[in-house]
Amino acid sequence: MKTSLLLLSHSKEITDGIKKMIEQMQTSNDVSIYSLGGTVDNEIGSDPIKIVDAVNEADEEDQFLVFADIGSAIMNAEMAQDMLEEEQQKRYYLVDAPLVEGAFAAAITASTTSDVQQMISEAQNAGEKDWS
C-alpha cells in the first residue's frame, strides 16, 4: 500500500520546505508528499479544496496521513475529510502530531511498513525532546 502525506499550513513556504527536507532524507518510492500550504492564490491561509484535489489525484489505494499546523488548517483538514467519498474517508487519517517532526517520522516509518497505526504512533512520539 502506498502512503501519501498531506502537509497543511497557512504558509506554502513552510510545507514546501518540509516536503523538500523529507524527500531528501527518505528513500521510499511508496511515499508521496503533498505540499498544501496557503490558499489557491498562494496567500496566507488554507483551503480544503486543495486537500480534496490532492486526494483525488493520488492513487486509488493510497492511505493519507494528514499533518496540519494550527487553527483553520486543522479545521480545513477536517472539512476536507467530510467532502471526500466514503471510501476515501476510510483511508484518510488526521494525525495529532507536530507538523515537521511528525511528518518526517511518518515518512521514514512508511518506508519500512504499511502499518498506518505504527506510522501514526511514530509521528505522535516524534515531537518529544529530552533536553533536560
DSSP file with accessible surface (Angstrom, degrees, kcal/mol):
  #  RESIDUE AA STRUCTURE BP1 BP2  ACC     N-H-->O    O-->H-N    N-H-->O    O-->H-N    TCO  KAPPA ALPHA  PHI   PSI    X-CA   Y-CA   Z-CA
    1    1 A M              0   0  124      0, 0.0     2,-0.3     0, 0.0    61,-0.1   0.000 360.0 360.0 360.0 140.7    0.0    0.0    0.0
    2    2 A K        -     0   0   49     59,-0.1    61,-2.2    29,-0.0     2,-0.4  -0.673 360.0-145.5 -93.8 147.9    1.2    3.5   -0.8
    3    3 A T  E     -ab  31  63A   2     27,-2.9    29,-2.6    -2,-0.3     2,-0.5  -0.942   7.6-163.1-117.5 134.5    1.2    6.3    1.7
    4    4 A S  E     -ab  32  64A   0     59,-3.0    61,-2.7    -2,-0.4     2,-0.5  -0.968   7.9-152.0-114.6 130.7    0.6   10.0    0.9
    5    5 A L  E     -ab  33  65A   0     27,-3.2    29,-3.0    -2,-0.5     2,-0.6  -0.903   6.7-158.5 -99.6 126.1    1.5   12.7    3.4
    6    6 A L  E     -ab  34  66A   0     59,-2.7    61,-2.9    -2,-0.5     2,-0.6  -0.926   7.6-159.8-106.4 114.1   -0.7   15.8    3.2
    7    7 A L  E     -ab  35  67A   0     27,-2.7    29,-2.5    -2,-0.6     2,-0.4  -0.857  10.2-173.2-101.5 120.9    1.1   18.8    4.7
    8    8 A L  E     + b   0  68A   4     59,-3.0    61,-1.1    -2,-0.6     2,-0.3  -0.940  17.5 138.9-120.4 133.3   -1.1   21.7    5.7
    9    9 A S        -     0   0    1     -2,-0.4    29,-2.0    27,-0.2    36,-0.1  -0.960  60.4-109.0-155.3 168.0    0.0   25.1    6.9
   10   10 A H  S    S+     0   0   38     -2,-0.3    35,-1.8    27,-0.2     2,-0.5   0.618 106.1  62.5 -75.8  -9.9   -1.1   28.7    6.4
   11   11 A S     >  -     0   0   20     33,-0.2     4,-1.7    27,-0.2     3,-0.3  -0.963  64.1-159.6-124.4 122.6    2.2   29.1    4.5
   12   12 A K  H  > S+     0   0   63     -2,-0.5     4,-2.9    25,-0.3    25,-0.2   0.862  96.5  61.2 -64.3 -33.9    3.1   27.3    1.3
   13   13 A E  H  > S+     0   0  143      1,-0.2     4,-2.1     2,-0.2    -1,-0.2   0.883 102.9  51.1 -61.6 -37.5    6.8   28.1    2.0
   14   14 A I  H  > S+     0   0   80     -3,-0.3     4,-2.3     2,-0.2    -1,-0.2   0.965 114.1  41.4 -64.6 -51.4    6.6   26.1    5.2
   15   15 A T  H  X S+     0   0    0     -4,-1.7     4,-2.5     1,-0.2    -2,-0.2   0.871 113.1  54.3 -69.5 -32.6    5.0   23.0    3.6
   16   16 A D  H  X S+     0   0   64     -4,-2.9     4,-2.4     2,-0.2    -1,-0.2   0.920 110.1  48.0 -62.4 -42.2    7.4   23.3    0.6
   17   17 A G  H  X S+     0   0   41     -4,-2.1     4,-2.4    -5,-0.2    -2,-0.2   0.911 112.2  47.5 -65.8 -42.5   10.3   23.3    2.9
   18   18 A I  H  X S+     0   0   10     -4,-2.3     4,-2.6     2,-0.2     5,-0.2   0.932 112.2  50.8 -64.1 -44.2    9.1   20.3    4.9
   19   19 A K  H  X S+     0   0   59     -4,-2.5     4,-2.7     1,-0.2     5,-0.2   0.937 111.0  48.2 -58.2 -47.8    8.4   18.4    1.7
   20   20 A K  H  X S+     0   0  130     -4,-2.4     4,-1.9     1,-0.2    -1,-0.2   0.922 111.5  50.2 -60.9 -44.1   11.9   19.1    0.4
   21   21 A M  H  X S+     0   0   68     -4,-2.4     4,-1.1     2,-0.2    -2,-0.2   0.945 113.5  44.8 -60.5 -48.5   13.5   18.1    3.7
   22   22 A I  H >X S+     0   0    0     -4,-2.6     4,-2.3     1,-0.2     3,-0.8   0.929 111.1  53.0 -64.3 -44.0   11.6   14.8    3.8
   23   23 A E  H 3< S+     0   0   91     -4,-2.7    -1,-0.2     1,-0.3    -2,-0.2   0.858 109.3  49.9 -62.1 -32.7   12.2   14.0    0.1
   24   24 A Q  H 3< S+     0   0  142     -4,-1.9    -1,-0.3    -5,-0.2    -2,-0.2   0.733 117.9  39.2 -76.5 -20.2   16.0   14.5    0.6
   25   25 A M  H << S+     0   0  112     -4,-1.1     2,-0.3    -3,-0.8    -2,-0.2   0.651 105.6  65.4-107.1 -18.6   16.1   12.2    3.6
   26   26 A Q     <  -     0   0   21     -4,-2.3    82,-0.1    -5,-0.1    81,-0.0  -0.787  55.4-164.8-107.6 154.2   13.8    9.3    2.8
   27   27 A T        +     0   0  130     -2,-0.3     2,-0.3    81,-0.1    -1,-0.1   0.360  45.8 116.8-119.1   4.9   14.3    6.8    0.0
   28   28 A S    >   -     0   0   18      1,-0.1     3,-0.6    79,-0.1    -2,-0.1  -0.562  47.2-160.0 -84.0 138.9   11.0    5.1   -0.5
   29   29 A N  T 3  S+     0   0  149     -2,-0.3    -1,-0.1     1,-0.2    82,-0.0   0.423  88.4  74.5 -87.1  -1.8    9.0    5.3   -3.7
   30   30 A D  T 3  S+     0   0   94    -28,-0.1   -27,-2.9    80,-0.0     2,-0.5   0.298  83.6  76.9 -92.7   7.2    5.9    4.2   -1.7
   31   31 A V  E <   -a    3   0A  11     -3,-0.6     2,-0.4   -29,-0.2   -27,-0.2  -0.978  58.2-171.8-123.3 123.3    5.6    7.6    0.0
   32   32 A S  E     -a    4   0A  25    -29,-2.6   -27,-3.2    -2,-0.5     2,-0.5  -0.910   9.4-155.0-109.3 142.4    4.1   10.7   -1.8
   33   33 A I  E     -a    5   0A  12     -2,-0.4     2,-0.5   -29,-0.2   -27,-0.2  -0.973   3.9-163.2-123.1 129.0    4.3   14.1   -0.2
   34   34 A Y  E     -a    6   0A  37    -29,-3.0   -27,-2.7    -2,-0.5     2,-0.8  -0.951  10.3-150.6-114.2 122.0    1.9   16.9   -1.0
   35   35 A S  E     +a    7   0A  18     -2,-0.5   -27,-0.1   -29,-0.2   -19,-0.1  -0.822  26.9 164.3 -89.4 107.8    2.7   20.5    0.0
   36   36 A L        +     0   0   17    -29,-2.5    11,-0.4    -2,-0.8   -27,-0.2   0.022  20.8 137.2-118.3  27.1   -0.8   22.0    0.5
   37   37 A G        +     0   0    0    -25,-0.2   -25,-0.3   -29,-0.2   -27,-0.2  -0.348  52.9  13.3 -74.2 155.1    0.1   25.2    2.4
   38   38 A G  S    S-     0   0    1    -29,-2.0     9,-0.4     7,-0.9     6,-0.2  -0.037  94.6 -60.9  75.7-179.7   -1.5   28.5    1.7
   39   39 A T    >   -     0   0   27      4,-2.0     3,-2.1   -29,-0.2     8,-0.1  -0.403  53.5 -95.3 -92.9 176.0   -4.6   29.3   -0.4
   40   40 A V  T 3  S+     0   0   84      1,-0.3    -1,-0.1     2,-0.1    -2,-0.0   0.756 128.9  54.6 -63.8 -22.2   -5.1   28.5   -4.1
   41   41 A D  T 3  S-     0   0  124      2,-0.0    -1,-0.3     3,-0.0     3,-0.1   0.228 120.9-110.8 -92.8  12.8   -4.0   32.1   -4.7
   42   42 A N  S <  S+     0   0  108     -3,-2.1     2,-0.2     1,-0.2    -2,-0.1   0.804  75.6 134.6  58.7  33.4   -0.7   31.5   -2.8
   43   43 A E        -     0   0  128      1,-0.1    -4,-2.0   -32,-0.0     2,-0.3  -0.557  69.1 -77.6 -98.1 171.6   -1.8   33.8    0.0
   44   44 A I  S    S+     0   0  122     -6,-0.2     2,-0.3    -2,-0.2   -33,-0.2  -0.530  95.0  60.9 -70.0 132.2   -1.6   33.0    3.8
   45   45 A G  S    S-     0   0   12    -35,-1.8    -7,-0.9    -2,-0.3     2,-0.3  -0.917  76.3 -96.2 144.0-168.7   -4.4   30.7    4.8
   46   46 A S        -     0   0   22     -2,-0.3    -7,-0.2    -9,-0.1    -9,-0.1  -0.957  20.8-154.4-145.3 162.6   -5.5   27.2    4.0
   47   47 A D    >>  -     0   0   35     -9,-0.4     4,-1.0   -11,-0.4     3,-0.6  -0.961  14.3-152.8-146.8 120.3   -8.1   25.6    1.7
   48   48 A P  H 3> S+     0   0   16      0, 0.0     4,-2.4     0, 0.0     5,-0.2   0.803  96.3  65.3 -64.5 -25.5  -10.0   22.3    2.0
   49   49 A I  H 3> S+     0   0   72      1,-0.2     4,-2.8     2,-0.2     5,-0.2   0.891  96.8  55.1 -65.6 -36.3  -10.4   22.1   -1.8
   50   50 A K  H <> S+     0   0   31     -3,-0.6     4,-1.9     1,-0.2    -1,-0.2   0.895 109.5  48.4 -61.5 -36.8   -6.6   21.8   -2.2
   51   51 A I  H  X S+     0   0    2     -4,-1.0     4,-2.3     2,-0.2    -2,-0.2   0.946 111.6  47.5 -68.3 -48.8   -6.8   18.8    0.1
   52   52 A V  H  X S+     0   0   16     -4,-2.4     4,-2.7     1,-0.2    -2,-0.2   0.918 111.2  52.3 -60.1 -42.8   -9.6   17.1   -1.7
   53   53 A D  H  X S+     0   0   85     -4,-2.8     4,-1.8     1,-0.2    -1,-0.2   0.904 108.3  50.9 -61.5 -41.1   -7.9   17.7   -5.1
   54   54 A A  H  X S+     0   0    3     -4,-1.9     4,-1.1    -5,-0.2    -1,-0.2   0.918 111.1  47.9 -63.2 -43.1   -4.7   16.0   -3.8
   55   55 A V  H >< S+     0   0    3     -4,-2.3     3,-0.6     1,-0.2    -2,-0.2   0.929 111.6  50.7 -63.2 -42.4   -6.7   13.0   -2.5
   56   56 A N  H 3< S+     0   0   90     -4,-2.7    -1,-0.2     1,-0.2    -2,-0.2   0.812 110.9  48.0 -68.0 -28.0   -8.5   12.7   -5.9
   57   57 A E  H 3< S+     0   0  138     -4,-1.8    -1,-0.2    -5,-0.2    -2,-0.2   0.657  96.9  90.4 -87.5 -12.7   -5.2   12.9   -7.9
   58   58 A A  S << S-     0   0   12     -4,-1.1    -3,-0.0    -3,-0.6   -54,-0.0  -0.248  95.8 -75.2 -76.1 166.8   -3.5   10.2   -5.7
   59   59 A D    >   -     0   0   72      1,-0.1     3,-1.6     2,-0.1    -1,-0.2  -0.324  43.2-118.4 -60.0 147.9   -3.6    6.5   -6.4
   60   60 A E  T 3  S+     0   0  169      1,-0.3    -1,-0.1    -3,-0.1    -2,-0.1   0.732 111.8  49.1 -64.0 -23.7   -6.9    4.9   -5.5
   61   61 A E  T 3  S+     0   0  102      2,-0.1    -1,-0.3   -58,-0.0   -59,-0.1   0.438  84.2 123.7 -97.0   1.1   -5.3    2.6   -3.0
   62   62 A D    <   -     0   0    0     -3,-1.6     2,-0.4    -7,-0.1   -59,-0.2  -0.251  53.1-142.8 -60.9 146.9   -3.3    5.3   -1.1
   63   63 A Q  E     -b    3   0A   8    -61,-2.2   -59,-3.0    29,-0.0     2,-0.5  -0.900  19.5-141.1-104.6 143.3   -3.7    5.9    2.6
   64   64 A F  E     -bc   4  92A   2     27,-3.8    29,-3.3    -2,-0.4     2,-0.6  -0.924  14.3-167.6-115.8 120.9   -3.5    9.5    3.6
   65   65 A L  E     -bc   5  93A   0    -61,-2.7   -59,-2.7    -2,-0.5     2,-0.5  -0.937  16.9-155.1-104.7 121.7   -1.8   10.8    6.7
   66   66 A V  E     -bc   6  94A   3     27,-3.3    29,-2.6    -2,-0.6     2,-0.4  -0.866  12.2-175.5-107.1 125.0   -2.7   14.5    7.2
   67   67 A F  E     +b    7   0A   0    -61,-2.9   -59,-3.0    -2,-0.5     2,-0.3  -0.975   7.7 175.4-120.1 128.5   -0.5   16.8    9.2
   68   68 A A  E     -b    8   0A  17     -2,-0.4    29,-0.2    27,-0.4   -59,-0.2  -0.936  23.0-147.6-132.2 154.9   -1.6   20.4   10.0
   69   69 A D        -     0   0   46    -61,-1.1     2,-0.3    -2,-0.3    -1,-0.2   0.958  61.6 -18.2 -87.8 -70.0   -0.1   23.2   12.0
   70   70 A I  S >> S-     0   0  107    -62,-0.1     3,-2.0     4,-0.0     4,-0.7  -0.892  88.3 -33.6-140.3 162.8   -2.7   25.4   13.6
   71   71 A G  H >> S+     0   0   53     -2,-0.3     4,-2.1     1,-0.3     3,-0.6   0.149 121.5  19.8  38.5-112.9   -6.3   26.6   13.8
   72   72 A S  H 3> S+     0   0   44      1,-0.3     4,-3.0     2,-0.2    -1,-0.3   0.737 118.6  63.8 -69.0 -21.2   -8.0   26.8   10.5
   73   73 A A  H <> S+     0   0    0     -3,-2.0     4,-1.8     2,-0.2    -1,-0.3   0.928 107.9  43.6 -64.3 -40.9   -5.6   24.4    8.8
   74   74 A I  H <X S+     0   0   75     -4,-0.7     4,-2.1    -3,-0.6    -2,-0.2   0.938 114.1  50.0 -66.1 -45.8   -6.8   21.8   11.2
   75   75 A M  H  X S+     0   0   98     -4,-2.1     4,-2.6     1,-0.2    -2,-0.2   0.918 110.8  49.4 -60.0 -41.6  -10.4   22.8   10.7
   76   76 A N  H  X S+     0   0   15     -4,-3.0     4,-2.7     2,-0.2    -1,-0.2   0.850 107.0  55.0 -69.7 -31.5   -9.9   22.7    6.9
   77   77 A A  H  X S+     0   0    2     -4,-1.8     4,-1.7     2,-0.2    -1,-0.2   0.910 111.6  45.0 -63.9 -40.8   -8.4   19.2    7.1
   78   78 A E  H  X S+     0   0   97     -4,-2.1     4,-1.6     2,-0.2    -2,-0.2   0.908 113.0  50.1 -68.1 -41.8  -11.5   18.1    9.0
   79   79 A M  H  X S+     0   0   79     -4,-2.6     4,-1.1     1,-0.2    -2,-0.2   0.909 108.4  53.0 -63.2 -42.3  -13.8   19.8    6.5
   80   80 A A  H >X S+     0   0    0     -4,-2.7     4,-0.8     1,-0.2     3,-0.6   0.894 103.8  57.1 -60.8 -39.5  -11.9   18.2    3.6
   81   81 A Q  H >< S+     0   0   49     -4,-1.7     3,-1.0     1,-0.3    -1,-0.2   0.917 105.5  50.6 -58.2 -42.0  -12.5   14.8    5.2
   82   82 A D  H 3< S+     0   0  124     -4,-1.6    -1,-0.3     1,-0.2    -2,-0.2   0.760 107.6  54.9 -66.3 -24.4  -16.2   15.4    5.2
   83   83 A M  H << S+     0   0   87     -4,-1.1    -1,-0.2    -3,-0.6    -2,-0.2   0.592  92.1  94.2 -85.6 -11.2  -16.0   16.4    1.5
   84   84 A L  S << S-     0   0   11     -3,-1.0   -32,-0.0    -4,-0.8     2,-0.0  -0.371  87.0 -93.9 -80.7 160.8  -14.4   13.1    0.4
   85   85 A E     >  -     0   0  140      1,-0.1     4,-2.3    -2,-0.1     3,-0.3  -0.332  41.3-108.4 -65.5 154.6  -16.1   10.0   -0.9
   86   86 A E  H  > S+     0   0  137      1,-0.2     4,-1.3     2,-0.2    -1,-0.1   0.891 119.7  51.5 -56.0 -42.0  -16.9    7.4    1.8
   87   87 A E  H  4 S+     0   0  110      1,-0.2     4,-0.4     2,-0.2    -1,-0.2   0.890 110.4  49.1 -64.5 -38.2  -14.2    5.0    0.5
   88   88 A Q  H >4 S+     0   0   25     -3,-0.3     3,-1.5     1,-0.2    -1,-0.2   0.894 104.3  59.6 -67.4 -38.4  -11.6    7.8    0.6
   89   89 A Q  H >< S+     0   0   66     -4,-2.3     3,-1.3     1,-0.3    -1,-0.2   0.848  97.3  60.5 -59.6 -32.9  -12.6    8.8    4.2
   90   90 A K  T 3< S+     0   0  121     -4,-1.3    -1,-0.3     1,-0.3    -2,-0.2   0.700 109.8  41.8 -68.6 -18.6  -11.7    5.3    5.4
   91   91 A R  T <  S+     0   0   34     -3,-1.5   -27,-3.8    -4,-0.4     2,-0.6   0.184  94.3  97.3-111.6  14.3   -8.1    5.9    4.2
   92   92 A Y  E <   -c   64   0A   6     -3,-1.3     2,-0.5   -29,-0.2   -27,-0.2  -0.923  52.0-173.6-113.2 114.9   -7.8    9.5    5.5
   93   93 A Y  E     -c   65   0A  64    -29,-3.3   -27,-3.3    -2,-0.6     2,-0.6  -0.948  17.9-149.9-118.6 119.4   -6.1    9.9    8.9
   94   94 A L  E     -c   66   0A  69     -2,-0.5     2,-0.6   -29,-0.2   -27,-0.1  -0.777  23.0-151.4 -82.9 118.2   -5.9   13.2   10.8
   95   95 A V        -     0   0   12    -29,-2.6     2,-1.6    -2,-0.6   -27,-0.4  -0.853   9.9-149.6-103.5 117.7   -2.6   12.9   12.7
   96   96 A D        +     0   0  142     -2,-0.6   -29,-0.1   -29,-0.1    -2,-0.0  -0.658  59.9 108.7 -83.7  83.6   -2.4   14.8   16.0
   97   97 A A  S    S-     0   0   14     -2,-1.6   -29,-0.3   -29,-0.2    27,-0.2  -0.973  80.1 -73.3-152.1 160.8    1.4   15.3   15.9
   98   98 A P     >> -     0   0   48      0, 0.0     4,-1.8     0, 0.0     5,-0.6  -0.350  44.6-128.1 -59.7 139.9    3.8   18.1   15.3
   99   99 A L  H  >5S+     0   0   18      3,-0.2     4,-1.7     2,-0.2     5,-0.3   0.947 100.2  32.8 -58.4 -54.5    3.9   19.1   11.6
  100  100 A V  H  >5S+     0   0   61      2,-0.2     4,-2.2     3,-0.2     5,-0.2   0.989 127.6  35.1 -70.2 -60.2    7.6   18.9   11.0
  101  101 A E  H  >5S+     0   0   66      1,-0.2     4,-2.6     2,-0.2     5,-0.2   0.897 120.0  50.2 -64.3 -40.4    8.7   16.1   13.3
  102  102 A G  H  X5S+     0   0    0     -4,-1.8     4,-2.6     2,-0.2    -1,-0.2   0.934 111.7  45.9 -65.9 -46.8    5.5   14.1   12.8
  103  103 A A  H  X<S+     0   0    0     -4,-1.7     4,-2.4    -5,-0.6    -1,-0.2   0.915 113.8  50.2 -63.9 -41.0    5.5   14.2    9.1
  104  104 A F  H  X S+     0   0   60     -4,-2.2     4,-2.4    -5,-0.3     5,-0.2   0.954 112.2  46.4 -61.2 -49.3    9.2   13.3    9.0
  105  105 A A  H  X S+     0   0   15     -4,-2.6     4,-2.6     1,-0.2     5,-0.2   0.904 112.4  50.9 -62.4 -40.6    8.8   10.3   11.3
  106  106 A A  H  X S+     0   0    0     -4,-2.6     4,-2.7    -5,-0.2    -1,-0.2   0.916 110.1  49.8 -63.7 -41.7    5.7    9.1    9.4
  107  107 A A  H  X S+     0   0    0     -4,-2.4     4,-1.0     2,-0.2    -2,-0.2   0.929 112.8  45.7 -64.2 -44.2    7.6    9.2    6.1
  108  108 A I  H >< S+     0   0   56     -4,-2.4     3,-0.7     1,-0.2     4,-0.3   0.930 114.9  47.9 -65.9 -41.5   10.6    7.3    7.4
  109  109 A T  H >X S+     0   0   15     -4,-2.6     3,-2.0     1,-0.2     4,-1.3   0.903 105.9  58.7 -65.8 -38.3    8.3    4.7    9.1
  110  110 A A  H 3< S+     0   0    9     -4,-2.7    -1,-0.2     1,-0.3    -2,-0.2   0.751  96.1  63.3 -64.6 -21.3    6.3    4.4    5.9
  111  111 A S  T << S+     0   0   45     -4,-1.0    -1,-0.3    -3,-0.7    -2,-0.2   0.638 112.9  34.5 -77.6 -10.3    9.4    3.3    4.1
  112  112 A T  T <4 S+     0   0  109     -3,-2.0     2,-0.3    -4,-0.3    -2,-0.2   0.545 125.9  18.9-117.3 -13.2    9.6    0.2    6.3
  113  113 A T     <  -     0   0   37     -4,-1.3    -1,-0.3     2,-0.0     6,-0.0  -0.992  48.6-146.3-153.8 156.0    6.0   -0.7    6.9
  114  114 A S        +     0   0   69     -2,-0.3     2,-0.9    -3,-0.1    -4,-0.1   0.295  63.9 121.8-103.6   7.9    2.5   -0.2    5.6
  115  115 A D     >  -     0   0   76      1,-0.2     4,-1.9    -6,-0.1     3,-0.4  -0.588  47.0-165.2 -74.8 102.8    1.0   -0.3    9.1
  116  116 A V  H  > S+     0   0   15     -2,-0.9     4,-2.5     1,-0.2     5,-0.2   0.852  85.2  56.7 -62.9 -33.9   -0.8    3.0    9.3
  117  117 A Q  H  > S+     0   0  113      1,-0.2     4,-2.5     2,-0.2    -1,-0.2   0.888 106.3  50.1 -67.2 -35.2   -1.1    2.8   13.1
  118  118 A Q  H  > S+     0   0   79     -3,-0.4     4,-2.5     2,-0.2     5,-0.2   0.912 110.2  50.7 -67.1 -40.4    2.6    2.4   13.5
  119  119 A M  H  X S+     0   0    0     -4,-1.9     4,-2.3     2,-0.2    -2,-0.2   0.931 112.3  46.8 -60.5 -45.2    3.2    5.4   11.3
  120  120 A I  H  X S+     0   0   16     -4,-2.5     4,-2.7     2,-0.2    -2,-0.2   0.924 111.7  50.8 -64.8 -43.5    0.8    7.5   13.4
  121  121 A S  H  X S+     0   0   52     -4,-2.5     4,-1.8     1,-0.2    -2,-0.2   0.927 111.3  47.6 -60.9 -45.9    2.3    6.3   16.6
  122  122 A E  H  X S+     0   0   85     -4,-2.5     4,-0.9     1,-0.2    -1,-0.2   0.905 112.4  50.7 -62.7 -39.3    5.8    7.2   15.5
  123  123 A A  H >< S+     0   0    0     -4,-2.3     3,-0.7    -5,-0.2     4,-0.5   0.922 109.3  50.1 -64.1 -44.0    4.5   10.6   14.3
  124  124 A Q  H 3< S+     0   0   91     -4,-2.7     3,-0.4     1,-0.2    -1,-0.2   0.818 114.6  44.0 -66.8 -30.2    2.9   11.3   17.6
  125  125 A N  H >< S+     0   0   78     -4,-1.8     3,-1.3    -5,-0.2    -1,-0.2   0.568  92.1  86.4 -88.1  -9.6    6.0   10.4   19.6
  126  126 A A  T << S+     0   0   33     -4,-0.9    -1,-0.2    -3,-0.7    -2,-0.2   0.764  80.9  58.8 -67.2 -26.1    8.4   12.3   17.2
  127  127 A G  T 3  S+     0   0   24     -4,-0.5     2,-0.3    -3,-0.4    -1,-0.3   0.563  76.9 111.3 -83.3  -4.5    8.0   15.7   19.0
  128  128 A E    <   -     0   0  145     -3,-1.3     2,-0.4    -4,-0.1    -3,-0.0  -0.511  47.3-172.1 -75.0 127.4    9.2   14.5   22.3
  129  129 A K        -     0   0  111     -2,-0.3     2,-0.6     0, 0.0     3,-0.1  -0.950  19.8-156.3-120.6 140.8   12.5   16.0   23.3
  130  130 A D        +     0   0  139     -2,-0.4    -2,-0.0     1,-0.1     0, 0.0  -0.633  38.4 144.1-114.1  71.6   14.7   15.1   26.2
  131  131 A W              0   0  217     -2,-0.6    -1,-0.1     0, 0.0     0, 0.0   0.425 360.0 360.0 -90.4   0.1   16.7   18.2   26.6
  132  132 A S              0   0  148     -3,-0.1    -2,-0.0     0, 0.0     0, 0.0  -0.171 360.0 360.0 -76.3 360.0   16.8   18.2   30.4
